[in-house]
Every structure is written in C-alpha cells, then in structure tokens.
Amino acid sequence: MQIIPAIDIIGGKCVRLTKGDYEQKKVYNEDPAEVAKEFEGAGLTRLHLVDLDGAKAGQVKNWKVLEQIASKTRLVIDFSGGISTRKTVNICFDSGATFAAIGSIAVKDEITLTAWLFEFGVQRFIIGADVKDEKLAIKGWTESTEMTVFELIENYKTKGVKQFFCTDINKDGLLQGTAIDLYKKILNLHPSIDLIASGGVTSVDDLFKLRETGCSGAIVGKAFYEKKILLSDLKPFI
C-alpha cells in the first residue's frame, strides 16, 4: 500500500480543514513546496495536492503551487480542486500533475468527463468520491447529492478508470480513525479497483488496517502535521 501525503492549499499556503469546513482552517506552512520536499526526503513518491480555493470557486486557482512543487521535486502528483473545463485539465497537466483527480464533474457532467477520458487518456484520471453517509458531496463538500459512492464507482469503472479515492467527510480532519467499514464494502463490491483511502488516518495502526482491508493507497494529512504519525514511522510502507 502506498502512503500518499496530502497538501491542501488556500491562498498559496499549506492548510488543513476540519470536516471540510472552510471556517475551521489551520495554516501549517507558508511554503507548500518546502513541505513537499520533506515528504520526498523521507522516501515518499506520491503527493495528493488539493486546491481548496479552486474547489470552492469551481476553477483552478493555485496552479502556481503545483508548478513549484513539480519543478522542485520528483513526486508523482495528483491534483484536484476546480478542474471544471478542458482548459483547467490542460492547466493541471501542463503545470506538472501526473493525475487529475476529479470529483464534482464526475457527478454533475458525465458526458464532459467521458470526453476528457478519451482525449487525455483514462489512466491520467482519478475519480474522487467525497462521501457523507455513503452519498456524495461536491464543490468542496459544500453541496450534497443523492448519488451513492457505489454508483459512482460502478459507472466509471466500466469506462476504464482504475484509481478511485474515497474520503469520509465525517472522519476527515478529526484524527479519530478511518472509515474501514465503508472501504470494506466498496472493495467487496468492486474488488478490481485501486481504492485510495482518505480521511481520519490517525496512527500507523490505521495504516496497517487499511492495508489489510485491501486499499492500494492511503492519503495522510493532518496526522503528519499534528505529529501523530512521524515520517520515520513509515518504513514498513516504503
């Protein structure tokens, strides 16, 4: 299982939210590229970079941060937040992202995303499912939907998408453990996908449990920044 550190960006700074609430914001570092270099120095090879300004606005805002990190590290970056048009897909890839992580558009505009999958290559996209009580939330978690995470995965799996990440909003940023039961349910229904767990990772023990569950990756954010998990603790996964 791959450990994927998360850097969330507001106003060009590295922040974390609690339960997706923009009012519950904590700034951890003024220089996200510096944080990314620390992760790379510890032996990590992936990065989950989230443009929270972009997610809220519906268009990419912090692409300069992506450009900086991509130019200063060799990390494989997936970028999300505000990818809403073909132009913003191009900005994402031109700025150095390996993968575009798509959330809102996957739910709201299947025709557009299907065209992107065909044009840019299905392997370059990760579908992100932000979940509350098994139903999807979009637009930076500010809008609820009636679609379930299971329906979303089934739909895009048939189009050839392999990677999905799933964030349980009720767990995110609370440091109270992960949504193991949800991930088990997803993998029981869709054993062929690469499921990346996100939200609530608090300890190395959580990481071992996610690996046992069959997750191919785990996104870790606040636990790093609050020193609940040290980079030196990750040796069994590197």
N, C-alpha and C positions, 0 to 999 in steps of 0.2 A: 504494500500500500504506500502510495506517495503522499508525503506531507507537503501541503501547499499553503505557505503563509499568505495572509491577506493584508493588503494595504488599502484602506478606504480613504478617499480624498474629498475634502471640502476646502475650497479656496486655496488649492495647491498644497494643503497640509495633510499630514497623516493623522486621521481621527478614528474614533470608534463611537458607534451609536449604541444605545440600549433598546432592544426590541424594535429597532428600526425607527426610533423616534428622533427626528432632527433636533428637537429641543433638548434631548439628553445626549449631548455631544461632548466628547473629551478629546482635546488635542494632545497627541503623544509625541509628535516630532514635526518641526517646521520643514524638514528636508526628507521627503519620501525616498529619494534616490540613496541617501545615506542608510536608511532602514533596509532597503533592498540589497545593498552591498553587504550588510551584516548577515542577512539571510543566505546570500550566496557564499559568503566566507565560512558559514557553518556547514556547507556541503549540500544545501538545498538547491534544487534545479528548476523549480516551478514557482510562479507567483500569480496570485489572484488579485488583480488591480481593479478597484471599483470607483468609478466616477460618481459620487453621490450627488454632486451638483447636476451632473448630466442626467442622472436617473430622475431627479425631480423636475428638471426643465424639459425633458424629452428630446434633448440633443446633446452630443458630446461637448463637454466644457473643458476638461482637464487633460486634453491630449498632449500638452507640452510636458506634463509629468510622465506620461507613458514614454514619450520620446527620450526624455532624460534617462529614465531607468533602462530602457532598451539600449541606449548608447553606452551606458556606463557599466552594464552587467551582461552576462550571457544567459540570464534567466529566460526560461520559456514562459511567456506572459499570456494569460488570458485576461481580456479587458472587457468590462461591462459598465453599463450606465449611459443611457441616452443614445444608444445605437438604434436609430429610428428610420434612417433613409439610406439609400445606396451610397450617397456621399459620405455619411458617417461610417459606413462599413469600410470604405476606402481610407478614411482618416485613421481608423483603428489599425488597419494592416500597414498603411504607409508609415505610421508612427512607431511601428515595431512590434505589435502584438502578433503572436503566433495564432491565437484563437480569439474569435469574437464570441463572448458569452451573451446570449440573447434571452431576455425574459419577456417583457411586455409585448413585443411584436409577435412572438411565438403564440401568444394567446389571442391577440387582437387582430392580427393580419397574416393569416397562414399563407395566403397567395403570394404576398411580398416576400416572406421568408423563404418559401419554396423556390422562388426565382433566385434569391441570393445563394441558396444551397447549390443550385445548378451552375450559377455564374462563377462563384468563387471556390467551390469545392466543398462537399458536405463535411469533409474531415476538418475543416477550419472553423467549425461552429460547435459550441457547447450550448445546450439548452439549459437555462437556469430556472428552477422551479422554487419560488418563494412561497412557502406553504403555511397556512393557518387552519388548523382543524381539517387537514387533508385537502383544502381548497386553495386555489392560487390567489396571490396578491401581486399586483403590478404597480408600475410607476413609482418605484422606490418605496413600495409597500403602502402607498397611500390610497390604493383603490382595490377593493375586494371583487372577486369574481365567483361564479358558480361552477367553474371547471375544476375537476379534481386533478391532482398530480398524476394519477394513474392514467387518466385520459390523455393528458399532455404527452406523457412518455410513449404511450402506445402509438399516438399519431405520428410523432417524429421518428420513432424507431423504424416504422415502416418506410420512411423516406431515406433511411440510411444513416441517421445520426447515431453515433455510438456513445458520446460522452454527455452525461447529464449531471448537474449538481443540484442538490436539494437543501434548502435552508428552512428549518422550522423556526418561524418568527417568534413563537412563544419561548424558544430556547435561546435565541441569539443575544449575545452580549450579557447574559445573566451569570455565566460561569456556574451553571447548575447541572451540567451533563447534557448529553446529546439525545437525539430522537431515535434511539436504537430500534424501537418497535416499528416506527414508520419506515426506516431503511430496510428492515427485515421484510416488511410487507411489500415494499417496492421490488426488492430483489427476488422474492418468491414469485411475483407476477411477471417480472422482466429479468430473468437471470443472465441474459446475454449482454446487457448494457454495462458500461463503465459508470458506476454511480459514485459521485464525489459528495461526501457528507460535509455539511456546513452548518455552523451554529451550535454553541453550547459546549464545545470542547474545553474541558477544564483541567484535565490531568493526562499524564501518559497512559494511565489505566484506560481512559476513554479511547485513546488511540488504539490500544490493543483490542478493545471490544469492537471497535469499528472494523478493524482488520479481520477479526473472527467472523463478523457479520457478512463479510464479502465485499465491502466497499473498496473501490480501486484507489481512492484518494480521500484525504481529509483536509479541509480548509481550516486553518488555525489562525485566529486573530487576537482577540482580547487576552487570551491565556498567555500569549507571548508578552504582550505589552504590560500586563499586570504581574509578570514573573511567576505565574502559576506553572508554566512549562518553560524550562530553560532550553536554549538551543543545544546545549551539551547533553540534554536528556534524550535526544532524537537518534542516537547512534544505532538502536535496533531497527530503525526505519531507513537509514541512509546506506 
